[in-house]
Amino acid sequence: DIEAEGYDTALYTNLYGETYMMNMYNLDGVKIWFSGFSETPNTEYTFDFWQYTNTGIVDGISGDVDLDIQMLPDGSDKASPMPE
């Protein structure tokens, strides 16, 4: 399995998926990568990563780019690598 090989995993979802396709309360301990393109995340659930746009601009890359941030507890200085 992927985690046994030393890779981090996360469940990539959006508001529709959380609301209609999954029981988020059964996913305790699973890292959540939330996709929501608004000024603030539009979810009632906790998440670890937030993809806030799919039309970002990054020097050296032509075309639109996904932009994400990792949500860390206040005072934390340890970031995890983004799942591939």
ABEGO torsion letter per residue (X at the ends): XAAAAGBBBBBBBBAAAAAAABBAAAABGBBBBBBBBBABBBBABBBABBBABAABBBBGBBEBBBBBBBBBBBGBABBBBBBX
